[in-house]
Amino acid sequence: MQWQLPALVALVGYLLGSIPFGIILTRLAGAGDLRAIGSGNIGATNVLRTGRKGLAAATLLLDGAKGAVAAMVGAWLMPVGDMALSGATIGGVMAFVGHCYPVWLRFRGGKGVATMLGVCLALSWIVGLVFATVWLAALALFRISSVGGMSAAISAPVAALLIGRPDLAAPIAGMALVVLWRHRLNIARLLRGEEPRVGRSRAA
């Protein structure tokens, strides 16, 4: 396999993932600079702190969609046999990286949960379904956004292994580790019992 095509897929995935939909939507809606609100994060949870539930939902959907689209574009650019899966994986993972570390924002991006969900759905709908179910269940049970996101991220590589897809488990586990790293301050607050619940205004 020549390196040029995988490199192109990686670049396209990264650029798609680095689109900061949270910032774009809040600015278009006149809600100000998202980076100056709440935690300064560019994801849907922080958009929710603007009081615009519709914007938060749109950010969640678009952040997930860019991960799925990047994976599908990767498969389209590398359409033959195992290359299609490799293309989807490269494109999706790089979209996730782009969301977390966008060059346009000095590599200060989101925490990657929604984008990881989109990637998982594109790579395996079963893994994506497990991810979404665990995310919603943990959020409903604990009412803490970070717990929902981290629980979902951890569940995804486990689901990939259980359905006999170790080829997917490795890259998905890599994304899960990044999600946990991006939540390191949340983990510290959880250990101190200071992590805010959904609906309360506090940095996350």
N, C-alpha and C positions, 0 to 999 in steps of 0.2 A: 504494500500500500504506500503510495507516494505521500509525502508529508504535507504537500500543498493543500490537498482537499480537506484532511482533518483540521489543518490550521485555519482554513477558510470557515469551516463549520464552527470551530471554537470562537473565531472572531465575531461571526454573525450572532452566535448565541450570547456572547458577552455583551455585545452592543444592544441586543434586544433586552437582555436582563437589566442593563444599566439605565433603562428609561425610568425616571423617578415619577411614577404616576401619582403618588401621594402629593408631591410638591406641585406638579402640574395642575391637578384637580383643585387643590385648595387655593392656588393662585387664581385660577380661572373663576372660581366661585367667590373670590374676594375675601377669603378667610385668612389671608396673610401668608407669611413664610412659615411653612410647617416646621422648619428647623429651629424656629424661635418659640415653638409651642410645646408645652409638656416636656417630654424627654428629648425632643429634637429629632426623634427617629422618623424615618420617612414612610413607615408602614401604616397599615389600616388602624392598628390600635391607637397610634398617636393621632391619626386623622379623627378618630372618634372623640378625642379631647376637644376638638373644635366645636362639638355639639352638632355636627352635621352627620347624622347616621347614614344618609344616602351617599355622601362622599366616602365615608368609611367602607361601605359595602362595595362601591364602585372600585375603590382602591384595592380591596381584597380580591375582587374578581379579575381586575386587570393585572395585578401582580402574579396571580396564579396563571392567568392566560399566557403571559409572556414566557413563562417556563414551559408550558405545554407547546406553544407555538415554536419556540426555539428547538425543542426536541423533534417536532414534526418536520421542521425545515431541515434539520440535520439528517433525518431519515430520507428526506427527498433528495438532498444533495449527494447522499451516499446510499443509493437504492438497492444495491446488490447483496443478497444473502445476509451474512453476518455483519457486513458493512453498514447495513441499514440500522441495525441495533446499535452498532458502535457510533454511527452518526447521531442517532437520537440521544444516546447517553452523553456524548461529547457536547452536543448543542444544549441539552437540558442542564447539565452540570455547570457549563460555562454561563448560562443565563442566571443560574443561582449565584454564582460567583459575582457576576455583574451587578446583581441586585444588592448583594452584601457589600461589595467594594467597587462602586461605580467611579470611573475615572473622572466624570464630570463634577463629582461632589468630593473630590480629594479622597476618594476611597472610603468615605463615611456614608454607608448605606443602611439598609434595613437589616432585620434579623433573619429573613429568609424563609419563614414558615410557609407563607402563602405560595411563594415561588416554588418551594420544594414540593408542595402538594401538587402544583400543576405539572411539574416534572414527573412525579411518581405516577400520576394519572396517565400521562402520555407513554411512559415506559411499561406500566402494567396497571390496568384498571383495578385489579384486585388489591394491589399494594396501595394504590391511591384511595380506594374505598376504606381500607383499614385505617389509613392515615386520617381521613376525614372523620371517620366514626370515633376514633380515639380522641381526636382534637375536640370535637363537639361534646363528647361524654365527659372528658376531664374538665372542660370549661364549665359545663352545666353543674358538675359535682362540686368543684372547688371555687368557681367564680373568679379565677385568677388567670389572666391571659397567658402569662409566661408558662404556667403549669400545663395548660392545654397544648400550647405550641411545642414545648419540649417533650411532653408525653407522646404526641403524635410523631415527632421526628424519631424518637427512639423506637417506636413501634414499627416503623416502615422497613428497616433492614431485617428485623425479626420476621415480618410478614413475608419478605422476599425469600428468606431462607426456608420458611415453612411451606411455601408453594414450590420449592425446588428450583429457585432462581438465584443461585449464588453469584452468577454473573452480574445481576442487578444489585445484590446485597452489598457488594463492596463499594460501588460509587454512591449508593444511597446512604451507607454508613458514613462515608466521608462527609456528605452533606449534613447528616445528623450531628456529627462532631462539631462542624462549623456552627450549626444552630445553637448547640450547647455553649460554645465559646462566646457567641454573640450575646448569650443570656447570662454571662458570668456575673454581672452586677445584680441581675434579678435573683440568681441563685444565692448570692450573699444576703440579699434582703429576705429571701425566704427562710434562710437559716436563722436570721434575727427576728423573724416574725413580723417584718415590716413591709412585705410586698403588698401593694394595694389590690383590692378586688375590682372587678369590672364595674364601671360606673362612678368610681371615685377619681378625683383629679389629683394625680401625683406622677412624678417622673417614673418611667419604667424602661 
